[in-house]
């Protein structure tokens, strides 16, 4: 290990949408922020599933605001536009944002630069060093070896929560039976004829899929094909290949699932070309570098969000983002689920307390680490909500450090007011 120890106000672990939101928010509030990302690209799902739409961005057809709205606005304003609001082709989902994923990543890096965030790619967090109930430092590893960062505040947005778990935060893995949502490998078909591909009136291409499965040409889990118009004309985003029963915290299992996913994607692409009108001249591209993992650890927070909370359209006093997403449960059980969570025109909020552990005073988490039961988790995990969760904990970090208090003691009313000032909508009893 190098003799020097990095010193920062805030260490953000993970550069997905949650980590991006946390780092930008904390940096804009004047903190010295270090963001580490294990891969070579920020964006999380955007990197592993290029072109995945930003769903749940418009509860009750109003954008959630904050950093997500700013990012989308920058893309909307490009010439030509690099993003567009469209209705979702899937049942029970509202409007979503389609975008050019390369330009979106470029803008995300620019926003991090503007906020003064120090970004380290290809860098993994290895272990926390505890002083009582406080994270005193975290060991990191990059191509130069192991080094240590002493941060006043640690925000785990890694998706798997390794550091938070090693710091002693209790967690659950999957549902009550330990079942995890399936992992997915996505790809695009370039050169497809939209007019013919989507002319059949069968949104999940079930007739084609049934024929392919009966003939042994498609995997039985492909009974519904999730084929959506990509952002660019005559591109089709294929989010269909799901591999069940994969522990996303097991690197060998993820590697095996990725290879199996590649085989199924190649098989599906060939079937589309031969059997689905409009794909005859299309080719597969943008195959994800690894399967996208939806669910691993859910950390124990001060409050566990439940499906009952969401069904009641609960607007928590410390709510930090609005959502109306359906229960999007991807093959945790027997099939896909897109069940509506709240009534038409309704939404719920996600409480800040579900992002704060009980006993460690300088640690928070955001994104799919949220403390939630399996039903609630299947609704809250959208990228816009994860980005807003990150914005909330990044803001809370500044409040805690300025006042010299533990994260559990952050004034939640002050936090909500600060997020409102940052343009986050639908909080504190104010309608969207």
C-alpha positions as CSV (number, residue, x, y, z in Angstrom):
1,X,0.0,0.0,0.0
2,X,1.2,3.5,-0.8
3,X,2.3,5.5,2.2
4,X,-0.1,8.4,1.3
5,X,-3.7,8.3,2.3
6,X,-6.2,10.2,0.2
7,X,-8.4,12.6,2.1
8,X,-11.9,13.6,1.0
9,X,-15.1,14.8,2.5
10,X,-17.1,12.2,0.7
11,X,-16.4,8.8,-0.9
12,X,-19.0,7.6,-3.3
13,X,-18.7,3.9,-4.2
14,X,-20.2,3.0,-7.6
15,X,-20.8,5.2,-10.6
16,X,-24.2,4.1,-11.6
17,X,-27.2,6.4,-11.7
18,X,-27.3,6.5,-7.9
19,X,-23.6,7.2,-7.4
20,X,-23.7,9.8,-10.2
21,X,-26.6,11.6,-8.4
22,X,-24.8,11.4,-5.0
23,X,-21.5,12.7,-6.3
24,X,-22.9,15.6,-8.3
25,X,-25.2,16.7,-5.5
26,X,-22.4,16.6,-2.9
27,X,-19.9,18.3,-5.2
28,X,-22.2,21.1,-6.0
29,X,-22.6,21.8,-2.3
30,X,-18.9,22.5,-2.0
31,X,-17.7,19.1,-0.7
32,X,-14.5,17.4,-1.9
33,X,-15.9,14.2,-3.5
34,X,-14.2,11.1,-4.8
35,X,-16.3,8.8,-7.0
36,X,-14.9,5.3,-7.7
37,X,-16.3,3.0,-10.3
38,X,-15.1,-0.6,-10.8
39,X,-15.7,-0.5,-14.6
40,X,-14.5,2.0,-17.2
41,X,-17.7,3.9,-17.6
42,X,-20.3,5.7,-15.4
43,X,-24.0,5.0,-15.8
44,X,-24.4,1.5,-14.3
45,X,-27.3,-0.1,-16.2
46,X,-26.6,2.4,-19.1
47,X,-23.2,0.7,-19.4
48,X,-24.3,-2.9,-19.1
49,X,-27.6,-2.6,-21.0
50,X,-26.9,0.2,-23.5
51,X,-30.1,2.0,-24.5
52,X,-32.2,0.9,-21.5
53,X,-34.9,3.6,-21.3
54,X,-35.3,5.8,-18.2
55,X,-38.6,4.5,-17.0
56,X,-40.6,6.0,-14.1
57,X,-39.3,9.4,-14.8
58,X,-42.8,10.9,-15.1
59,X,-45.1,10.0,-12.2
60,X,-48.6,11.4,-13.1
61,X,-46.9,12.5,-16.4
62,X,-44.7,15.1,-14.6
63,X,-40.9,14.6,-14.5
64,X,-39.4,14.0,-11.1
65,X,-37.1,17.0,-11.4
66,X,-33.7,17.5,-9.9
67,X,-30.5,16.1,-11.5
68,X,-32.5,13.7,-13.7
69,X,-34.4,16.5,-15.2
70,X,-31.2,18.5,-15.8
71,X,-29.5,15.5,-17.5
72,X,-32.5,14.8,-19.7
73,X,-32.8,18.6,-20.5
74,X,-29.3,18.8,-21.7
75,X,-29.9,15.8,-24.0
76,X,-33.3,17.2,-25.2
77,X,-31.5,20.5,-26.1
78,X,-28.8,19.0,-28.3
79,X,-29.0,19.6,-32.0
80,X,-30.2,17.1,-33.1
81,X,-31.9,16.0,-29.8
82,X,-30.1,13.2,-28.0
83,X,-33.2,12.2,-26.0
84,X,-37.0,12.0,-26.4
85,X,-40.0,11.4,-24.2
86,X,-42.1,8.5,-25.5
87,X,-44.9,6.3,-24.2
88,X,-43.7,2.9,-23.0
89,X,-44.7,-0.1,-25.0
90,X,-45.1,-2.3,-21.9
91,X,-48.3,-2.6,-19.9
92,X,-48.8,-0.4,-16.8
93,X,-45.7,1.7,-17.4
94,X,-46.0,5.5,-18.0
95,X,-43.9,7.6,-20.3
96,X,-40.1,7.1,-20.4
97,X,-37.0,8.8,-21.8
98,X,-35.2,7.2,-24.8
99,X,-31.7,8.6,-25.4
100,X,-28.4,8.1,-27.1
101,X,-26.5,6.2,-24.5
102,X,-23.1,7.4,-25.7
103,X,-24.1,11.1,-25.5
104,X,-25.8,10.5,-22.2
105,X,-22.6,9.1,-20.7
106,X,-20.6,12.1,-22.1
107,X,-23.0,14.5,-20.4
108,X,-22.8,12.6,-17.1
109,X,-19.0,12.9,-17.1
110,X,-19.3,16.6,-17.9
111,X,-21.7,17.2,-15.0
112,X,-19.3,15.3,-12.7
113,X,-16.4,17.5,-13.9
114,X,-18.4,20.7,-13.4
115,X,-19.2,19.6,-9.9
116,X,-15.5,19.2,-9.1
117,X,-15.9,15.4,-8.5
118,X,-12.6,13.4,-8.7
119,X,-13.6,10.3,-10.7
120,X,-11.5,7.1,-10.5
121,X,-12.5,4.4,-13.0
122,X,-11.3,0.7,-12.8
123,X,-11.2,1.2,-9.1
124,X,-12.7,-1.2,-6.5
125,X,-13.5,-0.7,-2.9
126,X,-12.1,-3.6,-0.9
127,X,-12.7,-3.2,2.8
128,X,-13.8,-0.6,5.4
129,X,-11.7,0.3,8.4
130,X,-14.0,0.9,11.4
131,X,-13.5,3.2,14.4
132,X,-16.3,2.2,16.6
133,X,-19.6,2.8,14.7
134,X,-17.9,5.0,12.1
135,X,-16.1,4.2,8.8
136,X,-12.7,5.8,9.3
137,X,-11.3,4.7,5.9
138,X,-11.8,2.4,3.0
139,X,-9.1,0.4,1.1
140,X,-9.3,0.7,-2.6
141,X,-7.5,-1.1,-5.4
142,X,-6.6,0.1,-8.9
143,X,-3.9,-0.8,-11.4
144,X,-1.3,0.8,-9.0
145,X,-2.2,-1.5,-6.2
146,X,-4.0,-1.0,-2.9
147,X,-4.4,2.4,-1.4
148,X,-6.5,3.9,1.3
149,X,-9.0,6.8,1.4
150,X,-10.0,8.5,4.6
151,X,-13.4,10.1,4.0
152,X,-15.6,11.9,6.4
153,X,-18.7,10.4,4.8
154,X,-19.1,7.2,2.8
155,X,-22.0,6.6,0.4
156,X,-22.4,3.1,-1.0
157,X,-24.1,3.1,-4.4
158,X,-22.4,0.0,-5.6
159,X,-25.5,-2.1,-6.2
160,X,-24.2,-5.0,-4.2
161,X,-23.3,-3.1,-1.0
162,X,-20.0,-4.9,-0.3
163,X,-18.6,-2.1,1.8
164,X,-21.8,-1.4,3.8
165,X,-22.2,-5.1,4.5
166,X,-18.5,-5.5,5.6
167,X,-19.0,-2.4,7.8
168,X,-21.7,-4.4,9.6
169,X,-24.9,-3.2,8.1
170,X,-27.4,-6.2,8.1
171,X,-29.0,-7.1,4.8
172,X,-31.3,-9.6,3.0
173,X,-30.6,-11.3,-0.3
174,X,-33.7,-11.7,-2.5
175,X,-37.2,-12.4,-1.3
176,X,-38.2,-14.5,1.8
177,X,-37.2,-17.7,-0.1
178,X,-33.9,-16.2,-1.2
179,X,-35.0,-15.9,-4.8
180,X,-33.5,-13.1,-6.8
181,X,-34.8,-11.4,-9.9
182,X,-33.3,-12.7,-13.2
183,X,-30.3,-11.0,-14.8
184,X,-30.5,-9.8,-18.3
185,X,-28.3,-9.4,-21.3
186,X,-29.6,-6.9,-23.8
187,X,-28.7,-6.0,-27.4
188,X,-29.9,-3.9,-30.3
189,X,-31.0,-4.9,-33.8
190,X,-29.7,-2.3,-36.3
191,X,-31.3,-1.8,-39.7
192,X,-34.8,-3.1,-38.7
193,X,-37.9,-1.8,-40.4
194,X,-40.0,-0.3,-37.6
195,X,-43.1,-0.1,-39.8
196,X,-43.1,-3.8,-40.4
197,X,-41.6,-5.0,-37.1
198,X,-44.3,-3.3,-35.0
199,X,-47.3,-3.8,-37.4
200,X,-48.5,-7.0,-35.9
201,X,-50.6,-5.7,-32.9
202,X,-48.9,-8.2,-30.6
203,X,-46.8,-6.0,-28.2
204,X,-44.9,-9.0,-26.8
205,X,-44.5,-10.9,-30.0
206,X,-46.0,-14.0,-28.3
207,X,-47.2,-15.7,-31.5
208,X,-43.7,-15.6,-32.9
209,X,-42.1,-16.6,-29.6
210,X,-44.4,-19.6,-29.1
211,X,-43.5,-20.9,-32.5
212,X,-39.8,-20.5,-31.8
213,X,-40.1,-22.3,-28.5
214,X,-42.2,-25.1,-29.9
215,X,-39.6,-25.7,-32.6
216,X,-36.7,-25.7,-30.1
217,X,-35.2,-22.6,-31.6
218,X,-35.8,-20.3,-28.6
219,X,-35.3,-20.8,-24.9
220,X,-38.6,-21.5,-23.0
221,X,-38.1,-18.3,-21.0
222,X,-38.6,-16.3,-24.2
223,X,-42.4,-16.7,-24.2
224,X,-42.6,-12.9,-24.3
225,X,-40.2,-10.8,-26.4
226,X,-39.4,-7.4,-25.1
227,X,-38.7,-5.5,-28.3
228,X,-38.9,-1.8,-28.2
229,X,-38.1,1.0,-30.6
230,X,-34.6,2.3,-29.9
231,X,-33.8,6.0,-29.8
232,X,-32.4,6.0,-33.3
233,X,-34.6,5.3,-36.3
234,X,-34.9,1.6,-37.3
235,X,-33.0,0.3,-34.2
236,X,-34.8,-2.1,-31.9
237,X,-33.8,-2.6,-28.3
238,X,-34.0,-6.2,-27.2
239,X,-34.4,-6.7,-23.5
240,X,-35.7,-10.2,-23.6
241,X,-32.9,-12.6,-22.6
242,X,-33.3,-13.3,-18.8
243,X,-31.2,-15.8,-16.9
244,X,-32.8,-17.0,-13.7
245,X,-31.3,-17.9,-10.3
246,X,-28.0,-16.0,-10.6
247,X,-26.4,-14.7,-7.5
248,X,-25.1,-11.3,-8.6
249,X,-22.6,-11.2,-5.8
250,X,-20.8,-14.3,-7.2
251,X,-18.4,-13.2,-9.9
252,X,-18.1,-16.7,-11.4
253,X,-21.9,-17.0,-11.6
254,X,-22.2,-13.7,-13.3
255,X,-19.5,-14.7,-15.9
256,X,-21.3,-18.0,-16.6
257,X,-24.7,-16.2,-16.9
258,X,-23.1,-13.7,-19.3
259,X,-21.8,-16.4,-21.6
260,X,-25.2,-18.2,-21.5
261,X,-26.8,-14.8,-22.3
262,X,-24.6,-14.4,-25.3
263,X,-25.7,-17.7,-26.7
264,X,-29.4,-16.9,-26.2
265,X,-29.0,-13.4,-27.7
266,X,-27.3,-14.8,-30.8
267,X,-30.1,-17.4,-31.1
268,X,-32.8,-14.7,-30.7
269,X,-31.2,-12.4,-33.2
270,X,-31.1,-15.2,-35.8
271,X,-34.7,-16.1,-35.1
272,X,-35.8,-12.4,-35.5
273,X,-34.0,-12.2,-38.9
274,X,-35.6,-15.4,-40.1
275,X,-39.1,-15.3,-38.6
276,X,-40.2,-11.8,-37.7
277,X,-41.0,-9.4,-40.6
278,X,-38.9,-6.3,-40.7
279,X,-35.7,-7.9,-39.3
280,X,-34.5,-9.5,-42.5
281,X,-31.7,-7.1,-43.1
282,X,-31.0,-6.3,-39.4
283,X,-27.9,-7.2,-37.4
284,X,-27.1,-7.5,-33.8
285,X,-25.1,-4.8,-32.1
286,X,-24.4,-3.2,-28.7
287,X,-24.5,-6.5,-26.9
288,X,-24.0,-5.8,-23.3
289,X,-20.5,-6.5,-21.9
290,X,-22.1,-8.3,-18.9
291,X,-25.5,-9.2,-17.7
292,X,-27.4,-6.5,-15.9
293,X,-28.1,-7.5,-12.3
294,X,-31.3,-6.2,-10.8
295,X,-31.2,-7.4,-7.3
296,X,-28.7,-8.6,-4.7
297,X,-28.3,-7.2,-1.2
298,X,-31.0,-5.0,0.3
299,X,-29.5,-3.2,3.3
300,X,-31.3,-2.7,6.6
301,X,-32.2,0.9,7.1
302,X,-34.0,3.0,9.6
303,X,-37.3,2.2,7.7
304,X,-38.2,-0.7,5.5
305,X,-40.5,0.4,2.6
306,X,-43.3,-2.1,2.0
307,X,-45.6,-3.0,-0.8
308,X,-48.5,-1.8,1.4
309,X,-46.9,1.6,1.7
310,X,-46.7,1.9,-2.0
311,X,-50.2,0.6,-2.7
312,X,-51.6,3.2,-0.3
313,X,-49.7,5.9,-2.3
314,X,-48.0,6.9,0.9
315,X,-46.3,10.3,0.7
316,X,-43.8,10.1,3.5
317,X,-42.8,13.2,5.5
318,X,-39.2,12.5,4.6
319,X,-40.0,11.5,1.0
320,X,-37.2,12.3,-1.4
321,X,-38.5,11.3,-4.8
322,X,-41.9,10.4,-6.4
323,X,-42.7,7.2,-8.2
324,X,-45.7,5.4,-9.7
325,X,-43.8,2.5,-11.2
326,X,-45.6,-0.9,-11.4
327,X,-44.3,-4.0,-9.6
328,X,-41.7,-4.9,-12.2
329,X,-40.7,-8.3,-10.9
330,X,-38.5,-10.0,-13.5
331,X,-38.7,-13.8,-13.1
332,X,-38.0,-13.9,-9.4
333,X,-40.9,-16.4,-9.5
334,X,-42.5,-18.1,-12.4
335,X,-42.9,-15.3,-14.8
336,X,-42.7,-11.6,-15.5
337,X,-44.9,-9.2,-13.5
338,X,-46.0,-5.7,-14.5
339,X,-48.8,-5.2,-12.0
340,X,-49.9,-1.6,-11.3
341,X,-48.8,-0.4,-7.9
342,X,-51.0,2.7,-7.5
343,X,-54.1,4.1,-9.1
344,X,-54.2,6.3,-12.2
345,X,-52.9,9.7,-11.4
346,X,-51.4,8.6,-8.0
347,X,-47.9,8.2,-6.8
348,X,-45.9,7.5,-3.7
349,X,-42.6,8.8,-2.3
350,X,-39.5,7.0,-1.1
351,X,-38.5,7.9,2.4
352,X,-34.9,9.1,3.2
353,X,-34.9,6.8,6.2
354,X,-34.8,3.8,3.9
355,X,-31.3,4.9,2.7
356,X,-29.8,5.3,6.2
357,X,-28.4,2.5,8.4
358,X,-29.3,2.4,12.1
359,X,-25.9,2.3,13.7
360,X,-23.1,3.9,11.5
361,X,-23.0,7.6,11.7
362,X,-21.1,8.4,8.5
363,X,-22.5,5.9,6.0
364,X,-25.5,6.0,3.7
365,X,-26.5,4.0,0.6
366,X,-28.7,4.6,-2.4
367,X,-30.0,2.8,-5.5
368,X,-30.9,-0.9,-5.4
369,X,-29.5,-1.2,-1.9
370,X,-32.6,0.5,-0.6
371,X,-34.3,-1.0,2.5
372,X,-37.5,-2.4,0.9
373,X,-39.5,-5.6,1.0
374,X,-39.6,-7.7,-2.3
375,X,-42.8,-6.1,-3.5
376,X,-41.7,-2.5,-2.9
377,X,-38.3,-3.2,-4.3
378,X,-39.8,-4.4,-7.6
379,X,-41.3,-0.9,-8.0
380,X,-38.7,1.5,-6.6
381,X,-35.7,0.3,-8.5
382,X,-36.0,2.5,-11.7
383,X,-33.0,4.5,-12.8
384,X,-34.6,7.9,-12.3
385,X,-35.5,7.0,-8.7
386,X,-32.0,5.7,-8.1
387,X,-30.5,8.9,-9.4
388,X,-32.8,10.9,-7.1
389,X,-32.0,8.7,-4.1
390,X,-28.3,9.5,-4.8
391,X,-29.1,13.2,-5.0
392,X,-30.8,13.0,-1.6
393,X,-28.0,11.2,0.2
394,X,-25.4,13.5,-1.5
395,X,-27.3,16.5,-0.1
396,X,-27.8,14.8,3.3
397,X,-24.0,14.3,3.4
398,X,-23.5,18.0,3.1
399,X,-26.1,18.8,5.8
400,X,-24.6,16.2,8.2
401,X,-21.0,17.4,7.8
402,X,-21.9,21.1,8.1
403,X,-23.8,20.5,11.3
404,X,-21.4,17.9,12.7
405,X,-24.2,15.4,13.2
406,X,-24.6,11.7,12.3
407,X,-26.6,10.9,9.2
408,X,-29.4,9.5,11.4
409,X,-29.8,12.9,12.9
410,X,-30.0,15.0,9.7
411,X,-33.0,17.3,9.9
412,X,-35.3,15.7,7.4
413,X,-37.4,18.8,6.9
414,X,-34.3,20.7,6.0
415,X,-33.3,17.9,3.6
416,X,-36.6,17.9,1.9
417,X,-36.5,21.7,1.6
418,X,-33.0,21.6,0.1
419,X,-34.2,19.0,-2.5
420,X,-37.1,21.2,-3.4
421,X,-34.7,24.1,-3.9
422,X,-32.7,21.8,-6.2
423,X,-35.9,21.3,-8.3
424,X,-37.0,17.9,-7.1
425,X,-40.8,17.8,-7.4
426,X,-43.7,16.4,-5.4
427,X,-42.1,16.6,-1.9
428,X,-43.2,18.0,1.4
429,X,-46.9,17.9,0.6
430,X,-46.4,20.0,-2.6
431,X,-48.2,18.2,-5.5
432,X,-46.2,17.3,-8.6
